[in-house]
Amino acid sequence: MSKVYEALQHAYEDRHEVIQAIPLEQPRSQPVVLSTLRPLKMEREMVQLQQRLGCLLPDPQHNIVQFISCRNQEGVSTIVQEFARVLVERQEKSVLLVDGDSEKMTQHHSLGINPKMSLQQIMSKGGDLDEAISSVTNSRLFLACLRTTRQETVQHEVTASKPDLWVHLQKQFDMIVIDAAPIDTSDEGLELCASVDGVVMVVEAEKTRSHLISNLKDRIVHNGGKLLGVVFNKQHHYIPEWVYKRL
């Protein structure tokens, strides 16, 4: 049995992807080059995840996928960055990585890039997308932030889900991956559910209660989202790894 022992299936089926995420590196003060980051830790798992998602998404190219969790510290940001890096470094795809948590900006801090104008500001005030998108040096990975403050959320809570901007962005990149805020701190991610091609829930195995998972699933569907499946993260193996491989 491999580390990722079952295919990612539609969330209504009782089968889930299992991934062991490693925490992101500490925030950096200077922009990084991808080749200087620590080696990919979940390359095989992320390739498999991409293949599973490819079977569920509406188009083989130019998709928007949002990753979201019930609680903070469930490993969403780590999985999102590793997933994006595999697409860029191993498959040579162009990827826009969107920081969806206006409080943390985890992806920008991890890669040492200061956030530009938010996508929310572009949607509400107009402007060139170049003012909102930053490139990671010598790569096809790009960064943007959904909002820069929670105050933007209060003032412009409706415009974040406008489809026009997302349709335009979708044409510019092979994949857009959104690192959404956990719903125990913000509903920002739920606002976008209807505007993306699919949503993946990240769940900390043996920690996140089942009623929280069920509630998030219902809220995603209620907000018009297509739930692609669940990634179980931080799973503990109670028998040796070599035994799993022989099963």
N, C-alpha and C positions, 0 to 999 in steps of 0.2 A: 504494500500500500504506500503510495507516494505521500509526500508532505501535504500536497493539495490532493486529497484522495477522491474527491467527487467533483464533477463538473458544476459550474455555476448555472443553476436552473432558475426558471421563473419563480418569483418569491412565493407563489401559491403552492408550489411543489415543496415537499419537505426534504430538500437536498441543498447543501450549502458549501461554499468554498472555505477552506481553512488555511489561514496564513499566520505566520509568526512575524510580526513587524518589529523592527529595531528602531528605537527612538531616533529622531532626526539629530543631526549635529547641532552644536550650540550656535546661537545667532552670530553672524559675522559682521564686521564693520566695513569690509571691502567686498566688492563684487567678486564672485568666484568664476573659475573656468570649470566646466563639468568634469574634465579629466583630472582635476585636483581633488575632487570629492572622494570619499572612501568608496571602494568598489561596491557594486550592486550586491546586495545581500539576498534579494528575492527574485533574481532574474527569471529563473525557471517558473516560479509561481506567477509572476506578472505576465509572462508570455502566455501561460495557460489561461490566466484571467482574461487577457485580451482576446484570445481565441474564443472563449465562452461568450464574452460580450458580443463579439462579432456575429455570432449566430442569433443573437437576440435583438440587435439594433436594426433600425429600418434601412440603413444605407451602409454599404461596405466602407465608405469613406465619409469624412466631414460630419462627425457626430459630436454631440455634447452629452457628457456623462457627469452626473453629480454624485459625489460620495458624501454620506451624511451619517450621523450617529445619534443615539439617544442621549449620551452623556459625554462629558469632557474626558480627555485622556483615553479614548478607546482606540487610538492609533490611526485615525483617518488621515492626518497630514503625512505621516510616514508612508502609508500605502499609496496615497495620491502621488507623492513625489517619486517614489520608486517606480510606479506605473508609468508616469510621464517620462522618466529617464530611460526606461527600457524602450519605449516607443521612439524616442529621439536617438539614443545611442546605438541601439541594436537594429532598429527597423528604419532609421533615417526618415522618420515622419516629423512633420512640423506640429508642435503642440503648444497650445495656449493654456497655461496653468493659472487659474483664477483663485485668488485668495478670497474666500467668501465669509471669513470671520473678521469683521471690522475691528474687533478688539485686539486680536493677536497678530494678524498678518504673518503667520508662521512661515509661509513659503518665501516671502520677501526677506525676512530676517535670516532664514537659513541660508539663502543664497547671497546675502549681503547686498541686496538691491533696495534702494529707497522707493516706496510707492509713488507713482505719478498721480495724475488726475484719475479719479475713480470712474468706472463705467457708469455708475449712477449719475455722476455729474455730466458725462457725455450725453446720457439719455435725457436729462432734464434741461440742460442748458445748451446743448449742441457742442460741436468741436470736432477736431480731427482725432481719429483713433490713435494716431502716433503719439498724441499727448497722454494717452492712458496705458500704452503697452510698452514694456521694457524687454529687451532681448538679453539672454544670458550669453556671455562672450563666447564666440566661436562655436555656436550651436544653433539648432533649430527649435530651441525651447524659449518660450516667451512668457512673461508674467503680466498680470493685471490684477487689480483689486476691484471687488464689487462695490464696496463703499469704504470710505476712510474713517468714518465715525458712526456711532450709533445714532447720532443726531440726524444724519442724512437719512437713516432708516425712518425716523419719526416724520421728517418733513416730506419724504418722497417714497412712502411705503408702497405705492401702487406702481410707479414707473419702472421698478426693477424687473418686472416681468413682461415689459413690452417686447413683443416678438421680433420687431423689425431689426433691432440692433443685433440680436442673437442670430438671426438669419444671415445678416451681413457678415458677422464674425465667423459663422460656420463655413462660409465660402473661402475664408482666408487661411484656414488651418485644417490639417488632416484630423485633428482631434482637439476638442476643448474639454478640459477636466476641471471641475469645480470642487474645491476643498471647502465644503459648507460648514458653518458653525453648528455645533451640537444643539439639539432643540431644547436642552435644559437651560441654555443661556440665551437663545435667540430663535425667532421664527423666520429669519432671513432666508434660510434654505428652502423652507416650505413654499415661500412666495414664488420660487423659480421652478417648481416641479413641473408645471404645465408647459414651460418654455424649453425644457431640455428633452433629449431623446430617451433618456433613461436614468433611473436613480438606483444606486447601490447602497445598501445599508451596511455599515461596519459595526460589528457587535463584539464586545470583549467576552470571550467564552468563559462560562462559569461565574461571571460577575453581573452582567446586565440581566435584570429580571425579565421574565417572559412577558409580563403585562406591559412593560415599557416598550419592548420590541413590537408587540401587537398594536399598541397605541400609535407608534411611529408609522408602522405600515398602513394603518387606517388613515392617518392624517395625510400621508403622501398620496394615497389613492383619492382621498376626498378633495385634495388640492389639484387634481388633474394629472398627477404624475404616473409614469409607467415604472413600476417597481421591477427591476431586472433580477434581483436576488440579494443574498446576504453573504457577506464575508465574515467568517468567524476568526477573530484575531486573538493572539496571546493564549492559544490553547496549550494546556499542559499535557505532556505525554507521561502516562503512569507506567508504561512498560518501555523497554529500550527501543530506540529508533530502528535498530536492525530487525527487530521483530515485526514492526509495521511493514518494513520493506519486503518481508517474506510472505506477508498475508496476501 
